Each structure stands twice: as C-alpha cells, then as structure tokens.
Amino acid sequence: MASLRLRHPQGVSTLQLDFESATVGDLQQQIFSASQIPPSQQEIKSGYPPRSLTVIPELPLSSLGLKPGEQIIVNQRAIAATAQVPTAGRTTVPISQSLPPPAPQSVATSPSTGPACVETSESGVLVHRVVPDDNSCLFSSVALIFEQDITKAQMMRQIVANGIRSDAETYNDAILGMPRDKYISTILTSSTWGGAIELGVLANYFGTEITSIDVETGRVDRFSPAPEKSRGDRPVNAAPCILIYSGIHYDAATLSPMIGAPAEWDQTVFPIMSIGEDDPILEAGKKLATILREKRAFTNIATFDLKCEICRKGLRGEKEARAHAQETGHTRFGEY
C-alpha cells in the first residue's frame, strides 16, 4: 500500500492504495469517500502546474502516471440541477381497459432546485429522479422502481446473480463474455456496473417490461419478461417502467400527480395508456431525454478522442484505449 495526498473542497485527505493492483475506479471511490464528489463529477488534476487527468475507471491506476506520495487535486464539475432522491413511495398499477389517443404534452421544469419533468395532461408529470452515482446506479434505479428503496441495490444484484445461476442455457459463457461463476461473483461486487444483461434478468424477475431511454440518441431499448413470467396476480407487461440512461449512468423516471409533489406520491410502474410507440408516458420519457440532451447531460464514452501519452497514437473511446493497453502495455492516456 502507498499513499496519495488528496486536496479537495472540504480539505486535505490521505488515500491508501495498492499501486500494483488498484484501478482508476478504486481511486475514484476513495476520492468519493473523502470528498463526497461522485465519480462522474470528479475533475482530477496532478502535477505543477496542475493538469487534468484522463479518467477511465477500468484501467489500472498506473494509467494516470501518479507516483506514491504525490498530491492530486479534485474539484466538482458543474452539472444540471438534480433532485433529492426519494427513499420511499408507492407503486400502483392501474391498468387502462380502453386505449385513448395520446394526451397532449408540455415540457416543464420544476423550480430551479428540482428535477426536469414533462407534463402529460391525462396522467400527471413524468419526473427525472436521480440516484447516487456510485457504480450501482442501475440497481439503485430498479430498487427505487420496484422496492421504493434505493438502499436495496445490493438485493437487485443478488436477484441478477440468482437469475443467471438458474439459467445456464440463456446465460452461458459466450453471452456473458467470461466464465459464469466469475460473472456472478463480479456482478455482486458494488463497484461493477450493470447493463443489458442485468436489465433482462430483472425484467424477468419482476414480470414487467423495463424501458431504457438513451439521452444522447433518444434510442428506446425494451427489456421484456419471458411470456411465462409473472409476479403474483400481475400479468406480464401489465405496466412498464422507465429508466433514463446518460451513457454512464442510469436514473429512474417516475409519474407524479403534479409538479413539485412529494416524491412519495410518485408511481414508479405506469398504466398502459396506448399500445406501441405512441403511448403518452413513453412519449413523455422521450421528451424528458430531450431536455437532458439539451443540457448536455450525457457522456459518449465510445467516441471521445484520446491519445497514448507513451507512443502518441490517436485513439477513439474507451474500447480502443482498453485494446491498446492490452496490446502494448501502454496505460497512460490523455484527451486531445
């Protein structure tokens, strides 16, 4: 173990890290513990004069070129206004028996301290509910939707692990990209991100379609349960729920009766108002993504430009940086 001196807005702290095995993500988590600045909002600098470091969580700590005993500086990047995270609420599933035409919508924003939202005249207001940026955002968002408690993120991870363990045919080594046992142990670790595989397992478990809307592109991805899956008396696909995806972070979208209403009044699983893409709540979700896109509240980790600080080769995105590191052993990167 070796130390790094961290200067942050709240003061100065000493971090202890294993420089041989630690990743950049491990450093970010220690910075978060000391400063309460979430990883996605950390601007990390080192040297004199201080220069910004290119941060890719999965790369080794050595990619930053830091030395034991060195001082680093962290500041918080400015972000769009966020909302207080609700820890309790109601999940109601009223099912519409008729299929009315889509309701007219208007884009609205609650007071400056509140979240972005979109009004739907028939159903209320679809609200962007932000969860902590702690590598468990997908699991926290799903826990908020189905359990009304983001602290049950680890329970969501266990549901995923059990689902993969019980279905070796669907979740084989080829699909998972690694041995099943390793994948299961990895996803149970709080520092591991979730993605499409996890959303598919959770949709099956809860018998409910989970819809993810990409902020940058507006793409809608639907994760539907298998036809034989249901939970209690709730029929499969009886009501959907919505996640908002920024490229590196998932949040929940909830349905509030009015702008500014307490979070505990929110519905987290929605009534079906119409079939297909013209469902007014889905349309509201797309408009919500548009609001966030206009605020630049997304990160495209596949397309940002990098250069190798060792051989000066130009690279695009995290995938090329990781491949270059594996091929050459070079682990120091900078942005153009």
Phi, psi and chi 1 to 4 in degrees:
 res  aa     phi    psi   chi1   chi2   chi3   chi4
   1 MET       -  143.8  -58.5  -67.7  -75.5      -
   2 ALA  -138.4  164.0      -      -      -      -
   3 SER  -107.5  152.6   63.5      -      -      -
   4 LEU  -127.7  141.5  -75.9  173.6      -      -
   5 ARG   -93.8  122.6 -176.6  177.0  173.9   85.3
   6 LEU  -109.5  122.3  171.9   67.8      -      -
   7 ARG  -104.7  123.1 -173.3  174.3  -63.2  -82.8
   8 HIS  -138.9  172.5   53.3   90.2      -      -
   9 PRO   -58.1  -24.4  -28.2   36.1      -      -
  10 GLN   -91.8   -5.8  -77.3   71.6   46.0      -
  11 GLY   143.8 -144.9      -      -      -      -
  12 VAL  -126.6  136.3  177.7      -      -      -
  13 SER  -133.5  160.5  -56.7      -      -      -
  14 THR  -111.9  126.4  -60.7      -      -      -
  15 LEU  -102.8  144.2  -50.6 -179.0      -      -
  16 GLN  -115.6  120.9  -64.1  -68.7  -29.2      -
  17 LEU  -138.9  149.0  -69.2  143.5      -      -
  18 ASP   -88.0  103.8 -175.1  -22.8      -      -
  19 PHE   -65.2  -18.2  -88.5   61.0      -      -
  20 GLU   -85.0  -31.4  -66.8 -175.3   -0.9      -
  21 SER  -117.0  -15.7   63.3      -      -      -
  22 ALA   -71.1  150.7      -      -      -      -
  23 THR  -104.8  169.3   65.7      -      -      -
  24 VAL   -60.6  -36.9  174.3      -      -      -
  25 GLY   -61.8  -36.1      -      -      -      -
  26 ASP   -62.8  -41.8  -65.7  -29.0      -      -
  27 LEU   -61.1  -44.9  171.9   63.2      -      -
  28 GLN   -60.9  -37.6  -71.3 -175.7  -71.5      -
  29 GLN   -67.5  -38.1  -73.9  -56.8  -50.4      -
  30 GLN   -67.8  -37.3  -72.7 -151.4   25.1      -
  31 ILE   -63.0  -41.4  -69.2  173.7      -      -
  32 PHE   -62.1  -42.4  174.5   64.4      -      -
  33 SER   -62.4  -36.2  -63.7      -      -      -
  34 ALA   -82.6  -34.5      -      -      -      -
  35 SER  -113.9  -15.2   67.8      -      -      -
  36 GLN    64.0   20.6  -63.1  -55.4  -59.6      -
  37 ILE   -93.1  117.4  -61.5  175.1      -      -
  38 PRO   -60.2  149.9  -21.7   33.5      -      -
  39 PRO   -52.5  -41.4  -31.0   37.4      -      -
  40 SER   -71.5  -12.7   70.8      -      -      -
  41 GLN  -106.7    6.0  -61.6  171.4   29.4      -
  42 GLN   -84.0  126.7  -66.0  170.8    3.6      -
  43 GLU  -108.0  109.3 -178.7 -178.8   17.7      -
  44 ILE  -104.3  131.7  -54.2  172.7      -      -
  45 LYS  -128.8  153.2  -63.8 -177.5  178.8 -178.3
  46 SER  -148.6  169.6   71.1      -      -      -
  47 GLY    84.2 -177.8      -      -      -      -
  48 TYR  -141.4  121.0 -173.9   82.8      -      -
  49 PRO   -65.5  153.3   26.2  -35.0      -      -
  50 PRO   -58.5  134.9  -23.5   35.3      -      -
  51 ARG  -123.0  147.4   63.9  178.7 -178.9   86.6
  52 SER   -70.6  138.1  -66.2      -      -      -
  53 LEU   -95.4  144.9  -58.2  178.1      -      -
  54 THR   -84.5  117.9  -59.8      -      -      -
  55 VAL  -107.9  115.9  174.4      -      -      -
  56 ILE  -124.3  105.6  -60.3  176.7      -      -
  57 PRO   -52.8  -34.1  -26.6   35.5      -      -
  58 GLU   -81.8  -11.9  -65.1 -178.8   -5.9      -
  59 LEU   -78.0  158.4  -71.5 -178.9      -      -
  60 PRO   -65.8  156.2   22.5  -33.2      -      -
  61 LEU   -56.8  -30.9 -178.1   60.8      -      -
  62 SER   -62.1  -19.5   58.8      -      -      -
  63 SER   -63.5  -18.8   68.3      -      -      -
  64 LEU   -87.1   -9.8  -59.9  179.8      -      -
  65 GLY    71.1   22.4      -      -      -      -
  66 LEU   -84.5  154.2  -61.4  173.6      -      -
  67 LYS  -120.1  148.0  -62.2  178.6 -179.4  178.6
  68 PRO   -52.6  137.1  -27.5   36.7      -      -
  69 GLY    87.1   -9.2      -      -      -      -
  70 GLU   -71.7  155.4 -170.8  170.1  -12.0      -
  71 GLN   -97.5  136.6  175.2  175.1  -82.2      -
  72 ILE  -121.8  155.5   57.9  175.5      -      -
  73 ILE  -121.7  135.0  -58.0  168.3      -      -
  74 VAL  -126.0  135.4   64.8      -      -      -
  75 ASN  -126.5  162.1  -68.5  -57.6      -      -
  76 GLN   -97.1  124.2 -173.5  163.9    6.1      -
  77 ARG   -68.6  147.6  -67.9 -168.0  179.7   96.8
  78 ALA   -70.0  139.7      -      -      -      -
  79 ILE  -133.1  167.2   59.0  168.6      -      -
  80 ALA   -66.3  156.4      -      -      -      -
  81 ALA   -56.5  139.3      -      -      -      -
  82 THR  -121.3  171.2   59.1      -      -      -
  83 ALA  -109.3  157.3      -      -      -      -
  84 GLN   -64.9  136.0 -179.1  178.9   -0.3      -
  85 VAL   -79.4  124.0  178.3      -      -      -
  86 PRO   -75.3  146.5   27.6  -32.4      -      -
  87 THR  -116.2   -1.1   57.1      -      -      -
  88 ALA  -149.1  157.0      -      -      -      -
  89 GLY   177.2 -173.4      -      -      -      -
  90 ARG  -118.1  141.8  -61.0 -178.6  -59.4  175.0
  91 THR  -112.3  112.7  -57.7      -      -      -
  92 THR  -119.5  147.3   57.4      -      -      -
  93 VAL  -130.3   66.0 -167.1      -      -      -
  94 PRO   -73.1  126.2   25.3  -30.9      -      -
  95 ILE  -100.6  123.9  -53.4  -57.3      -      -
  96 SER   -76.6  127.0  174.2      -      -      -
  97 GLN   -83.1  -24.2  -60.8  -56.7  -41.1      -
  98 SER  -104.3  170.2   60.1      -      -      -
  99 LEU  -122.3   81.8  -60.8  176.7      -      -
 100 PRO   -70.1  159.2   27.6  -34.6      -      -
 101 PRO   -66.0  156.3   23.5  -33.8      -      -
 102 PRO   -56.4  137.3  -22.8   32.7      -      -
 103 ALA   -79.2  146.9      -      -      -      -
 104 PRO   -63.2  148.9   22.1  -32.8      -      -
 105 GLN  -127.2  154.1  -60.1  170.0  -13.5      -
 106 SER  -134.0  144.1   61.5      -      -      -
 107 VAL   -84.6  133.5  175.5      -      -      -
 108 ALA  -140.9  157.0      -      -      -      -
 109 THR  -129.6  129.9  -56.4      -      -      -
 110 SER   -69.3  176.2   56.7      -      -      -
 111 PRO   -47.2  161.0  -29.0   34.8      -      -
 112 SER   -55.3  -24.4   58.3      -      -      -
 113 THR   -89.3   -3.0   56.7      -      -      -
 114 GLY  -101.2 -179.9      -      -      -      -
 115 PRO   -85.0  162.4   32.0  -35.1      -      -
 116 ALA   -66.6  147.9      -      -      -      -
 117 CYS  -154.3  162.9   56.2      -      -      -
 118 VAL  -132.7  127.4  174.4      -      -      -
 119 GLU   -80.2  139.1  -73.1 -171.0   84.2      -
 120 THR  -125.2  120.9   60.9      -      -      -
 121 SER   -63.9  -26.3   61.6      -      -      -
 122 GLU   -87.2  -27.1  -67.1  -67.0  -30.9      -
 123 SER  -119.1  -17.3  -53.5      -      -      -
 124 GLY   120.0 -137.8      -      -      -      -
 125 VAL  -129.6  126.3 -176.4      -      -      -
 126 LEU   -86.7  124.7 -167.8   69.0      -      -
 127 VAL  -118.7  138.9 -177.1      -      -      -
 128 HIS   -81.7  108.8  178.1 -145.9      -      -
 129 ARG  -102.3  112.4  -64.3  -64.2 -174.2 -168.8
 130 VAL   -84.8  134.7  178.5      -      -      -
 131 VAL  -109.9  164.1  -55.7      -      -      -
 132 PRO   -59.6  146.4  -25.8   35.6      -      -
 133 ASP   -92.5   81.9 -175.8    1.6      -      -
 134 ASP  -135.1   24.8   58.2    0.7      -      -
 135 ASN    75.0   -4.3  -63.1  -39.7      -      -
 136 SER  -116.4   21.9  -70.1      -      -      -
 137 CYS   -61.0  -39.2   56.5      -      -      -
 138 LEU   -60.5  -46.5 -179.6  150.7      -      -
 139 PHE   -70.1  -36.6  -55.9  100.6      -      -
 140 SER   -65.2  -41.5  -63.9      -      -      -
 141 SER   -64.0  -43.2  -64.8      -      -      -
 142 VAL   -67.2  -37.5  174.0      -      -      -
 143 ALA   -64.0  -38.1      -      -      -      -
 144 LEU   -62.9  -41.6  171.3   60.6      -      -
 145 ILE   -69.2  -47.3  -72.3  169.2      -      -
 146 PHE   -99.6  -20.2  -68.7  107.7      -      -
 147 GLU  -120.8   -6.3  -60.4  -68.3  -21.9      -
 148 GLN    56.1   33.6  -65.6   72.9   59.2      -
 149 ASP  -157.6  105.6 -173.5   -8.3      -      -
 150 ILE   -69.6  -16.6   62.8  170.8      -      -
 151 THR   -71.7   -6.2   66.7      -      -      -
 152 LYS   -93.7   22.2  -66.5 -174.7  176.9 -179.8
 153 ALA   -58.5  -40.0      -      -      -      -
 154 GLN   -66.2  -31.3 -169.8   61.0   34.8      -
 155 MET   -64.2  -37.1 -174.4  177.0   85.2      -
 156 MET   -64.3  -39.1  -59.9  -60.1  107.1      -
 157 ARG   -61.7  -40.6  -70.8 -177.7 -179.9  -85.9
 158 GLN   -66.6  -37.3 -171.2   62.7   59.7      -
 159 ILE   -60.0  -43.6  -70.4  170.0      -      -
 160 VAL   -63.3  -47.1  170.1      -      -      -
 161 ALA   -58.3  -44.3      -      -      -      -
 162 ASN   -65.0  -39.6  -67.1  -16.4      -      -
 163 GLY   -64.2  -41.4      -      -      -      -
 164 ILE   -68.7  -42.1  -67.8  172.5      -      -
 165 ARG   -62.6  -33.6 -172.0  179.6  -69.1  113.7
 166 SER   -88.8   -3.1   64.3      -      -      -
 167 ASP  -135.3   74.8 -170.5   -8.7      -      -
 168 ALA   -68.4  -24.2      -      -      -      -
 169 GLU   -71.6  -47.7 -177.8  176.9   -7.3      -
 170 THR   -72.2  -45.2  -60.4      -      -      -
 171 TYR  -105.1   71.2  -57.4  108.6      -      -
 172 ASN   -90.4  176.2   53.2   53.2      -      -
 173 ASP   -58.8  -37.6  -67.7    0.6      -      -
 174 ALA   -66.0  -43.3      -      -      -      -
 175 ILE   -66.8  -40.7  -67.2  -64.2      -      -
 176 LEU   -78.6  -20.5  -61.6  174.5      -      -
 177 GLY    79.5    8.9      -      -      -      -
 178 MET  -167.0  168.4   64.3  176.7   69.4      -
 179 PRO   -56.5  141.6  -27.2   35.7      -      -
 180 ARG   -56.1  -44.9  -77.1  164.4   39.8   79.3
 181 ASP   -61.9  -38.6  -71.0  -15.6      -      -
 182 LYS   -67.2  -41.7 -178.7  178.2  179.6 -179.1
 183 TYR   -61.7  -44.2 -168.0   97.7      -      -
 184 ILE   -61.9  -45.9  -70.3  168.7      -      -
 185 SER   -66.9  -33.4   63.5      -      -      -
 186 THR   -69.0  -43.2  -60.8      -      -      -
 187 ILE   -70.5  -19.2 -154.0   61.5      -      -
 188 LEU   -79.3   -9.1  -72.4  170.8      -      -
 189 THR   -83.5  132.4  -55.9      -      -      -
 190 SER   -67.0  -15.8   61.0      -      -      -
 191 SER   -89.6   -1.3   60.7      -      -      -
 192 THR   -93.9  131.6  -56.6      -      -      -
 193 TRP   -75.2  156.2  -67.0    7.9      -      -
 194 GLY  -107.6  165.3      -      -      -      -
 195 GLY  -155.6 -143.6      -      -      -      -
 196 ALA   -61.9  -41.5      -      -      -      -
 197 ILE   -60.0  -44.9  -71.7  174.1      -      -
 198 GLU   -66.0  -39.7  -71.7   67.3   39.3      -
 199 LEU   -65.7  -37.1  -71.2  176.1      -      -
 200 GLY   -63.4  -42.8      -      -      -      -
 201 VAL   -64.5  -43.8  175.1      -      -      -
 202 LEU   -68.0  -36.6  -70.0  163.7      -      -
 203 ALA   -61.9  -41.2      -      -      -      -
 204 ASN   -63.0  -45.3 -100.0  -16.5      -      -
 205 TYR   -62.9  -45.0  178.3   82.7      -      -
 206 PHE   -88.5   -3.0  -71.2  106.2      -      -
 207 GLY    60.9   33.0      -      -      -      -
 208 THR  -139.9  138.5  -59.6      -      -      -
 209 GLU   -69.7  130.3 -179.3  177.1  -84.1      -
 210 ILE  -106.9  121.8  -60.3  174.8      -      -
 211 THR  -106.2  128.3  -61.0      -      -      -
 212 SER  -111.9  129.7  170.6      -      -      -
 213 ILE  -114.5  122.8  -57.0  177.4      -      -
 214 ASP   -81.7  124.5 -174.4  -83.1      -      -
 215 VAL   -64.5  -45.7  170.8      -      -      -
 216 GLU   -66.0  -44.7 -177.3 -175.4   14.7      -
 217 THR  -104.2  -17.1   64.7      -      -      -
 218 GLY    77.9    4.8      -      -      -      -
 219 ARG   -64.3  140.0 -173.5 -173.9   71.2 -113.4
 220 VAL  -110.3  121.6  174.9      -      -      -
 221 ASP  -112.9  127.8  -66.3  -48.7      -      -
 222 ARG  -109.7  129.6  -62.7  173.9 -178.1  -91.7
 223 PHE  -114.3  102.7  -60.2   88.6      -      -
 224 SER  -102.1  144.5  -60.8      -      -      -
 225 PRO   -71.4  156.4   26.3  -33.8      -      -
 226 ALA   -61.7  148.7      -      -      -      -
 227 PRO   -54.6  -31.2  -26.0   34.7      -      -
 228 GLU   -83.6   -4.8   69.4  -84.7   10.4      -
 229 LYS   -86.5  135.8  -63.7  -71.7 -176.4  179.7
 230 SER  -155.8  166.7   63.6      -      -      -
 231 ARG  -129.7  113.2 -167.4 -177.3 -171.7 -153.3
 232 GLY    63.3 -132.3      -      -      -      -
 233 ASP   -91.7    2.6  -64.2  -31.5      -      -
 234 ARG   -81.9  119.6 -179.0 -167.8  -58.1  166.7
 235 PRO   -69.2  152.7   24.2  -32.4      -      -
 236 VAL   -58.5  139.0  171.4      -      -      -
 237 ASN    63.4   19.3  -71.4  -24.6      -      -
 238 ALA   -63.2  -29.9      -      -      -      -
 239 ALA  -157.6  138.4      -      -      -      -
 240 PRO   -93.9  171.8   34.1  -34.0      -      -
 241 CYS  -136.5  164.5   59.0      -      -      -
 242 ILE  -129.7  133.2  -67.0  177.3      -      -
 243 LEU  -111.8  147.0  -59.4 -179.6      -      -
 244 ILE  -109.4  125.9  -57.6  -65.6      -      -
 245 TYR  -116.0  124.5  179.2   56.7      -      -
 246 SER   -96.9    0.7   73.6      -      -      -
 247 GLY   107.6  -33.6      -      -      -      -
 248 ILE  -135.1    2.5   57.7  173.1      -      -
 249 HIS  -150.0  140.1 -177.2   80.0      -      -
 250 TYR  -108.6  138.7  -74.6   93.2      -      -
 251 ASP  -128.0  167.0  -71.9  -43.4      -      -
 252 ALA   -95.9  152.4      -      -      -      -
 253 ALA  -114.4  127.9      -      -      -      -
 254 THR  -124.5  159.0   62.4      -      -      -
 255 LEU  -104.6  115.1 -165.8   61.0      -      -
 256 SER  -106.7  148.3 -179.7      -      -      -
 257 PRO   -68.4  -23.4   22.2  -32.4      -      -
 258 MET  -162.8  160.2   65.2 -170.9   75.4      -
 259 ILE   -60.9  131.7  -65.2  175.1      -      -
 260 GLY    84.2    0.0      -      -      -      -
 261 ALA   -66.5  150.8      -      -      -      -
 262 PRO   -56.9  145.0  -23.2   33.3      -      -
 263 ALA   -61.0  -28.4      -      -      -      -
 264 GLU   -69.3  -10.8   57.9  -95.2   25.0      -
 265 TRP   -84.6   -8.3  -67.1    3.8      -      -
 266 ASP   -67.5  145.1  -71.3   -2.0      -      -
 267 GLN   -90.2  138.5  -79.5 -177.1 -116.5      -
 268 THR  -110.9  -17.2   54.3      -      -      -
 269 VAL  -121.5  131.0  179.2      -      -      -
 270 PHE  -104.5  154.3  -45.9  128.7      -      -
 271 PRO   -70.2  147.7   27.0  -34.8      -      -
 272 ILE   -82.6  118.4  -67.2  178.7      -      -
 273 MET   -97.9  -24.3  -53.6  -61.4  -68.8      -
 274 SER  -162.3  160.9 -179.1      -      -      -
 275 ILE   -93.5  134.7  -61.6  -62.7      -      -
 276 GLY    92.9 -160.1      -      -      -      -
 277 GLU   -70.7  -15.5  -65.4  -63.5  -45.0      -
 278 ASP   -91.6   11.4   59.5   -8.4      -      -
 279 ASP   -59.6  127.6 -178.2  -87.8      -      -
 280 PRO   -63.5  -30.0   20.2  -31.3      -      -
 281 ILE   -73.6  -38.3  -63.2  179.3      -      -
 282 LEU   -63.2  -42.1  177.3   59.0      -      -
 283 GLU   -60.5  -39.8  -75.3  -61.5  -50.0      -
 284 ALA   -63.4  -38.6      -      -      -      -
 285 GLY   -61.5  -39.9      -      -      -      -
 286 LYS   -65.7  -40.5  -66.0  177.2 -177.7  177.7
 287 LYS   -66.1  -36.0  -71.5 -179.2  179.7  -70.0
 288 LEU   -63.0  -42.1 -170.5   56.8      -      -
 289 ALA   -62.3  -36.3      -      -      -      -
 290 THR   -64.2  -41.8  -62.0      -      -      -
 291 ILE   -57.4  -47.0  -66.4  173.1      -      -
 292 LEU   -68.2  -35.4  -62.5  171.7      -      -
 293 ARG   -62.7  -41.9 -173.8 -178.0  -46.9  120.7
 294 GLU   -65.1  -25.6  -69.1  170.8  -10.2      -
 295 LYS   -87.2    2.8  -66.4 -179.5  178.9 -179.4
 296 ARG    60.4   34.5  -55.2  -67.1  -62.0  174.5
 297 ALA   -88.3   54.8      -      -      -      -
 298 PHE  -151.5  162.4   63.9   86.2      -      -
 299 THR  -134.1  126.0  -59.8      -      -      -
 300 ASN  -100.8   93.6 -169.5  -31.8      -      -
 301 ILE   -75.3   -9.3   61.4  173.0      -      -
 302 ALA   -86.7  -18.7      -      -      -      -
 303 THR  -122.6   -4.5   60.6      -      -      -
 304 PHE   -73.1  144.3   70.7  118.5      -      -
 305 ASP   -88.7  135.9  -68.3  -37.2      -      -
 306 LEU  -130.7  164.8  -61.1  165.9      -      -
 307 LYS  -136.9  145.8   62.9 -179.9  175.8 -178.0
 308 CYS   -75.3  124.5  175.5      -      -      -
 309 GLU   -74.1  -10.6  -61.9  -76.2    9.8      -
 310 ILE   -93.5  -51.6  -62.5  173.1      -      -
 311 CYS  -107.4   -3.1   67.8      -      -      -
 312 ARG    70.5   13.7  -43.9  -56.9  -67.2  178.9
 313 LYS   -70.0  138.0 -179.3  177.4 -179.8  178.6
 314 GLY   -80.2  138.9      -      -      -      -
 315 LEU  -136.8  156.7  -57.0  162.6      -      -
 316 ARG  -124.5  115.9  168.5  157.6  -77.1 -162.7
 317 GLY    80.6  169.9      -      -      -      -
 318 GLU   -63.5  -36.7  179.9 -176.2   10.6      -
 319 LYS   -62.6  -46.5 -177.0  176.4 -179.8 -179.8
 320 GLU   -68.0  -36.9  -72.7 -169.5   11.8      -
 321 ALA   -63.5  -42.9      -      -      -      -
 322 ARG   -65.4  -42.7 -170.7 -176.4  -60.9  112.2
 323 ALA   -64.2  -41.5      -      -      -      -
 324 HIS   -63.1  -40.2 -175.9   71.3      -      -
 325 ALA   -63.4  -39.7      -      -      -      -
 326 GLN   -69.1  -37.6  -68.4  173.8  -16.0      -
 327 GLU   -75.7  -37.5  -68.3  169.7    2.6      -
 328 THR  -113.0  -18.9   65.3      -      -      -
 329 GLY    82.4   -0.5      -      -      -      -
 330 HIS   -78.4  128.2  -62.3  171.6      -      -
 331 THR  -131.8   20.2   56.7      -      -      -
 332 ARG  -114.2  118.6  -68.2 -175.5   60.2 -173.2
 333 PHE  -128.0  150.3  -58.2   97.9      -      -
 334 GLY  -136.0  156.8      -      -      -      -
 335 GLU   -84.6  146.2  -69.5 -170.8   61.5      -
 336 TYR   -71.4      -  -84.8  115.3      -      -
